[in-house]
Amino acid sequence: MAGDKRPCMYWDYIKIEELLSLQSGQAADETGVSNDEVRFIVVHQIDELWMKLILRELEEARNLFRLDYVPESSLASASAALRRVAQIFELAGNHFKLMETMRTQDYLRFRDKLFPASGFQSGQMREIEILLGLTVDKRVPLGEEESFEAALYEADGSPSKSLERVSKRRAEGPSLKEVVYRWLYRTPIHGSSPSSPGDDGVVTGFVADFLERLEAGQKKRMSDSLESQALTEGDQDRLRGRYEAELVSARKFLEAKEIEDPDKAHRTRRLRAAILFIDSNRQLPLLSWPCEIVDDLIAAEQSMLIFRQRHARMVERVIGRRVGTGGSAGVEYLDRTALELRVFEEIWATRTMLMNPDHAPPVQKAEYYGLNSG
Ligand code: HEM
């Protein structure tokens, strides 16, 4: 009967009693557990809850991009989800301030009992990486031989619940990167889609025009720099070398020269050209959502990288450069993850190439993108 329904009480709904009983670590209760240790546990728990929310947002964004046709209304929702991911990582990173109120000796009072427990065993962090699209070959190894998954087994060798979730996440696929890149790949370039006759020619023409303008701009900047400074010959050579390397790497990237498989290279070339086209043509109404999404992806990944970096600086302050409880090289390992792990590499790389819009290749068929010439 409807009248039998219990009224909703705050303590029941939020599960307050259960929640407050979870901070004793391995002890039966909190008696004898220091404030530092309870704070250490609470911050980890809060961050795991933030990760839970991040996973939900990423999953929503991934599901929206999974379709062959992604309507504009979905793009708004995906954008909001990605912006939330960025916000949450920022909030989580801010918690490290609280960790830093713990002096080294205070941590050392309870650190020895943690071995081999470590944030390295956070299954949710791995799930986030997998869902975003970080592939195994990109991972920074903890030691040199075993994958990160080795750390997710129980002491008796059985798989932990965390490992089960990580494996399920990997098996389920696809990643956000895969589906977003499929969508970006389809972007019309100068009005031409992958299925349009002559699309290859249009894409190649756009890239060639872009590179030519990039080179002209580079040459001008380089000669301006060389003329306006009294540099030694060695420094002049180094500066020239830097500009030239930038151009070589732009060309290699846009021609996808590092990919051997011709089919994959062809798809990658179109994807990279599409990202460059979108990012270079922010003024086109039809591209405003794609521009937004590209920005949101970068913002989400940037805030995850800042979280990693912030964690590393907190760790360095609290324990210096000693070996981590999980057995890694500690700060050295963490710094590598912040520097080397990139999911949306194509989007980051494009930022090096963008040019002053006055010098960029003019858009052909601008009316197709909703630009009113009148
Ligand atoms: C005093 C506090 C902390 C110290 C000294 C510390 C130290 C470390 C160290 C040294 C590692 C590298 C793996 C290892 O060898 O153990 C690590 C990994 C990690 N920690 Fe912390 N940590 C602290 C607090 C936190 C907090 C509050 C979180 C929030 C969830 C966290 C999340 C992580 C994660 C996710 C990793 C894995 C990073 C990766 O492999 O990508 N840590 N931590």
Boltz pocket constraint, residues with backbone or C-beta under 6 A from the ligand:
constraints:
  - pocket:
      binder: B
      contacts: [[A, 40], [A, 43], [A, 44], [A, 47], [A, 48], [A, 99], [A, 107], [A, 117], [A, 118], [A, 119], [A, 120], [A, 121], [A, 122], [A, 125], [A, 311], [A, 314], [A, 315], [A, 318], [A, 319], [A, 322], [A, 323], [A, 324], [A, 325], [A, 326], [A, 327], [A, 328], [A, 329], [A, 330], [A, 331], [A, 333], [A, 334], [A, 337]]
      max_distance: 6.0
